[in-house]
Amino acid sequence: MNPIYAQVLYEYANPGQTRRRSLIARLERMTGRRQFLYITPLDAPGAFVSATDVPAVVTALQSLPLGAPLDLVLNTPGGSPDAADQIMRLLRRSHPQVRVVVPNAAKSAGTLMALAADSVVMGPPSQLGPIDPQVLYPPLGLYVPAHAVVDSYRQFVDAVNLKGRLEPADYLMAQRFDQALINVCEKAIADAESLAESWLTRYMLKDQPTRARETARILARNRQSHSMAIGIDEARELALTVEALDDSSRLWRLYWELFLHAETFLRKSGHIKLFETRTTTLALRSELPQPHAAAPPTAPANPHGAESAPAGYGEE
């Protein structure tokens, strides 16, 4: 077993021996930058970037000195481009120098957040992905990639046009498509592309507006899988500013260990999102119904003296 992961499992079998904050402190000393964790498991129901994250982000930012260089340690499957944009505006308003550190994956809206940084720190397993907004698909009651909805609709229309008529089965299929939902998806894709170009033009590619536009188009209009991996080499081909760390880097090992501790906490506690600085910890549970899941444990009282936490949040 990997010795770092074994140590993580041991510490969570022994309450009170967490190392996340000590790791954050070590990283801050090594980098000269404040560290802000926003970690969600990629497979947790409801773990998408959303407007419900904003209160936790604001609360965590209040624990950091204004103007200090900031590293956002990010792991997310994606979510709402508007929420991602709002979160990055909050970070950039109070911290002019922002890097996004991707220990594992920042997909979709997570990639959009990375584009709003001055640079992206990546290691061997790090992945970005196409900027494909997630939308609620009523027939399934699940969030799905907007491109999947639009592409499915277009394929249906093309097939009907090719036949030149509607067959009985086509009427049933047509009932599955809601034109309002199609419009929402198309607007979400266009908005995501616009946001990507805006952020790139302001920071990573501020002197290359044409390249910024092309990179945004490639990321937002990509028709490949939502889970397509964009590693270090692919990110550099897109002209993104990447700070690459290898396995032997002490800095990378600290980021990776911190990520393992954070994700292990989430999986063991029943929370789906962790927002953390050196002095503030906020964890969010899923608001989605899970009728067959065991109830997650109740979070202990705030150890930092706050009278209460925002609704839906719990202090570790």
For each residue, the residues with C-beta under 8 A, 3 or more apart:
1: 5 6
2: 5 6
3: 6 7
4: 7 8 253 256 257 260
5: 1 2 8 9 260
6: 1 2 3 9 10
7: 3 4 10 11
8: 4 5 11 12 257 260 261 264
9: 5 6 12 13 264
10: 6 7 13 14 17
11: 7 8 14 17 18 19 261
12: 8 9 15 18 264 265 268
13: 9 10
14: 10 11 17
15: 12
16:
17: 10 11 14
18: 11 12 21 261 265 316
19: 11 22 23 257 261
20: 23 24 37 258 261 262 265 276
21: 18 24 25 276 278 279
22: 19 25 26
23: 19 20 26 27 254 257 258 261
24: 20 21 27 28 35 37 258 276 277 278
25: 21 22 28 29 278
26: 22 23 29 30 254
27: 23 24 30 31 35 71 251 254 255 258
28: 24 25 31 32 33 34 35 278
29: 25 26 32
30: 26 27 250 251 254
31: 27 28 35 69 71 251
32: 28 29 69
33: 28 68 69 70 71 97 99
34: 28 64 65 68 69 70 71 95 277 278
35: 24 27 28 31 70 71 73 277 278
36: 60 61 64 70 71 72 73 91 275 276 277
37: 20 24 73 258 262 274 275 276 277
38: 53 57 72 73 74 75 76 87 273 274 275
39: 73 74 75 76 259 262 263 266 273 274 276
40: 44 47 75 76 77 266 272 273 274
41: 44 47 75 263 266 267 272
42: 47 75 76 77 104 105 107
43: 47 77
44: 40 41 47 266 272 286
45: 272 286 288 290
46: 272 286 287 288
47: 40 41 42 43 44 76 77 272 273 286
48: 76 77 78 79 80 109 134 143
49: 53 76 78 79 80 83 84 87 109 110 113
50: 53 79 80 83
51: 54 80 82 83 86
52: 55 284 287 312
53: 38 49 50 56 57 83 87 273 275 284
54: 51 57 58 83 86 87 90
55: 52 58 59 310 313
56: 53 59 60 273 275 282 284 310 313
57: 38 53 54 60 61 87 90 91 275
58: 54 55 61 62 90
59: 55 56 62 63 275 280 282 310
60: 36 56 57 63 64 275 276 277 280 282
61: 36 57 58 64 90 91 94
62: 58 59 280
63: 59 60 277 278 279 280
64: 34 36 60 61 68 70 94 95 277
65: 34 68
66: 94 95
67: 94 95 96
68: 33 34 64 65 95
69: 31 32 33 34 95 97 98 99
70: 33 34 35 36 64 91 95 97 98 99
71: 27 31 33 34 35 36 98 99 100 101 121
72: 36 38 91 98 99 100 101 113 117
73: 35 36 37 38 39 101 103 255 258 259
74: 38 39 100 101 102 106 110 113 114
75: 38 39 40 41 42 102 103 104 105 106 110 259 262 263
76: 38 39 40 42 47 48 49 79 105 106 107 109 110 113
77: 40 42 43 47 48 105 107 108 110
78: 48 49 107 108 109 110 111 129 132 133 134 226
79: 48 49 50 76 83 84 108 109 110 133 134 143
80: 48 49 50 51 83 84 109 133 134
81: 84 85 109 112 131 133 188 191 192 195
82: 51 85 86 191
83: 49 50 51 53 54 79 80 86 87 109
84: 49 79 80 81 87 88 109 110 112 113 195
85: 81 82 88 89 112 116 195
86: 51 54 82 83 89 90
87: 38 49 53 54 57 83 84 90 91 113
88: 84 85 91 92 98 112 113 116 117 199
89: 85 86 92 93
90: 54 57 58 61 86 87 93 94
91: 36 57 61 70 72 87 88 94 95 98 116
92: 88 89 95 96 98 116
93: 89 90
94: 61 64 66 67 90 91
95: 34 64 66 67 68 69 70 91 92 98
96: 67 92
97: 33 69 70 118
98: 69 70 71 72 88 91 92 95 116 117 118
99: 33 69 70 71 72 117 118 119 120 121 243
100: 71 72 74 106 113 114 116 117 119 120 121
101: 71 72 73 74 120 121 255
102: 74 75 105 106 110 114 120 121 122 126 127 128
103: 73 75 123 125 126 255 256 258 259
104: 42 75 125 126 127 259
105: 42 75 76 77 102 110 126 127 128 129
106: 74 75 76 100 102 110 111 113 114 127 128 129
107: 42 76 77 78 110 111 127 128 129 226 227
108: 77 78 79 111 112 129 130 131 132 133 134 145 226
109: 48 49 76 78 79 80 81 83 84 112 113 131 133 134 192
110: 49 74 75 76 77 78 79 84 102 105 106 107 113 114 128 129
111: 78 106 107 108 114 115 128 129 130 131 219 230
112: 81 84 85 88 108 109 115 116 131 192 195 196 199
113: 49 72 74 76 84 87 88 100 106 109 110 116 117
114: 74 100 102 106 110 111 117 120 128 240
115: 111 112 196 199 200 203 204 216 219 240
116: 85 88 91 92 98 100 112 113 199 203
117: 72 88 98 99 100 113 114 120 203 204
118: 97 98 99 203 204 241
119: 99 100 204 241 242 243
120: 99 100 101 102 114 117 128 235 240 241 242 243
121: 71 99 100 101 102 242 243 245 255
122: 102 126 231 232 235 242 243 244 245
123: 103 126 244 245 246 247 249 252 255 256
124: 246 247
125: 103 104
126: 102 103 104 105 122 123 231 232
127: 102 104 105 106 107 229 230 231
128: 102 105 106 107 110 111 114 120 229 230 234 235 240
129: 78 105 106 107 108 110 111 132 226 227 228 229 230
130: 108 111 147 219 220 222 224 226 228 230
131: 81 108 109 111 112 192 193 196 216 219 220
132: 78 108 129 145 146 147 189 192 220 222 226
133: 78 79 80 81 108 109 145 146 185 188 189 191 192
134: 48 78 79 80 108 109 143 144 145 146
135: 143 144 145 146 149 181 184 185 188
136: 141 142 143
137: 140 141 142 143 144 149 181
138: 141 178 181
139: 176
140: 137 144
141: 136 137 138
142: 136 137
143: 48 79 134 135 136 137
144: 134 135 137 140 148 149
145: 108 132 133 134 135 148 149 226
146: 132 133 134 135 149 150 184 185 186 188 189
147: 130 132 150 151 185 189 222 223 226
148: 144 145 151 152 226
149: 135 137 144 145 146 152 153 181 182 185
150: 146 147 153 154 182 185 186 189
151: 147 148 154 155 223
152: 148 149 155 156 177
153: 149 150 156 157 177 182
154: 150 151 157 158
155: 151 152 158 159
156: 152 153 159 160 170 173 174 177
157: 153 154 160 161
158: 154 155 161 162
159: 155 156 162 163
160: 156 157 163 165 166 170
161: 157 158 164
162: 158 159
163: 159 160 167
164: 161
165: 160
166: 160 170 171 174
167: 163 170 171
168: 171 172
169: 172 173
170: 156 160 166 167 173 174
171: 166 167 168 174 175
172: 168 169 175 176
173: 156 169 170 176 177
174: 156 166 170 171 177
175: 171 172
176: 139 172 173
177: 152 153 156 173 174 181 182
178: 138 181 182
179: 182 183
180: 183 184
181: 135 137 138 149 177 178 184 185
182: 149 150 153 177 178 179 185 186
183: 179 180 186 187
184: 135 146 180 181 187 188
185: 133 135 146 147 149 150 181 182 188 189
186: 146 150 182 183 189 190
187: 183 184 190 191
188: 81 133 135 146 184 185 191 192
189: 132 133 146 147 150 185 186 192 193 220 221
190: 186 187 193 194 220
191: 81 82 133 187 188 194 195
192: 81 109 112 131 132 133 188 189 195 196 220
193: 131 189 190 196 197 216 217 219 220 221
194: 190 191 197 198 216
195: 81 84 85 112 191 192 198 199
196: 112 115 131 192 193 199 200 215 216 219 220
197: 193 194 200 201 212 213 216 217
198: 194 195 201 202
199: 88 112 115 116 195 196 202 203 204
200: 115 196 197 203 204 205 212 215 216
201: 197 198 205 206 209 212
202: 198 199 206
203: 115 116 117 118 199 200 206
204: 115 117 118 119 199 200 212 239 240 241
205: 200 201 208 209 211 212 215 239
206: 201 202 203 212
207:
208: 205 211 212 239
209: 201 205 212 213
210: 213 214
211: 205 208 214 215 239
212: 197 200 201 204 205 206 208 209 215 216
213: 197 209 210 216 217
214: 210 211 217 218
215: 196 200 205 211 212 218 219 238 239 240
216: 115 131 193 194 196 197 200 212 213 219 220
217: 193 197 213 214 220 221
218: 214 215 221 222 238
219: 111 115 130 131 193 196 215 216 222 238
220: 130 131 132 189 190 192 193 196 216 217
221: 189 193 217 218
222: 130 132 147 218 219 228
223: 147 151
224: 130 228
225: 228
226: 78 107 108 129 130 132 145 147 148
227: 107 129
228: 129 130 222 224 225
229: 127 128 129 234
230: 111 127 128 129 130 234 235 238
231: 122 126 127 234 235
232: 122 126 235 236 242 244
233: 236 237
234: 128 229 230 231 237 238
235: 120 122 128 230 231 232 238 240 242
236: 232 233 239 240 242
237: 233 234
238: 215 218 219 230 234 235
239: 204 205 208 211 215 236
240: 114 115 120 128 204 215 235 236
241: 118 119 120 204
242: 119 120 121 122 232 235 236
243: 99 119 120 121 122
244: 122 123 232
245: 121 122 123 249 251 252 255
246: 123 124 249 252
247: 123 124 252 253
248:
249: 123 245 246 252 253
250: 30 253 254
251: 27 30 31 245 254 255
252: 123 245 246 247 249 255 256
253: 4 247 249 250 256 257
254: 23 26 27 30 250 251 257 258
255: 27 73 101 103 121 123 245 251 252 258 259
256: 4 103 123 252 253 259 260
257: 4 8 19 23 253 254 260 261
258: 20 23 24 27 37 73 103 254 255 261 262
259: 39 73 75 103 104 255 256 262 263
260: 4 5 8 256 257 263 264
261: 8 11 18 19 20 23 257 258 264 265
262: 20 37 39 75 258 259 265 266 274 276
263: 39 41 75 259 260 266 267
264: 8 9 12 260 261 267 268
265: 12 18 20 261 262 268 269 271 274 283 316
266: 39 40 41 44 262 263 269 271 272 273 274 283
267: 41 263 264
268: 12 264 265
269: 265 266 283 296 297 299 316
270: 285 295 296 297
271: 265 266 274 283 284 285 296 299 314
272: 40 41 44 45 46 47 266 284 285 286
273: 38 39 40 47 53 56 266 283 284
274: 37 38 39 40 262 265 266 271 281 282 283 284
275: 36 37 38 53 56 57 59 60 280 281 282 283 284
276: 20 21 24 36 37 39 60 262 280 281 282
277: 24 34 35 36 37 60 63 64 280
278: 21 24 25 28 34 35 63
279: 21 63 304
280: 59 60 62 63 275 276 277 304
281: 274 275 276 315 316
282: 56 59 60 274 275 276 309 310 313 314 315
283: 265 266 269 271 273 274 275 299 313 314 315 316
284: 52 53 56 271 272 273 274 275 312 313 314
285: 270 271 272 296 312 314
286: 44 45 46 47 272 290
287: 46 52 312
288: 45 46
289:
290: 45 286 293
291:
292:
293: 290
294:
295: 270
296: 269 270 271 285
297: 269 270
298: 314
299: 269 271 283 314 315 316
300: 303 315 316
301: 315
302: 305 306 307 308 309 315
303: 300 315
304: 279 280 315
305: 302
306: 302 309 315
307: 302
308: 302
309: 282 302 306 313 314 315
310: 55 56 59 282 313
311:
312: 52 284 285 287
313: 55 56 282 283 284 309 310
314: 271 282 283 284 285 298 299 309
315: 281 282 283 299 300 301 302 303 304 306 309
316: 18 265 269 281 283 299 300
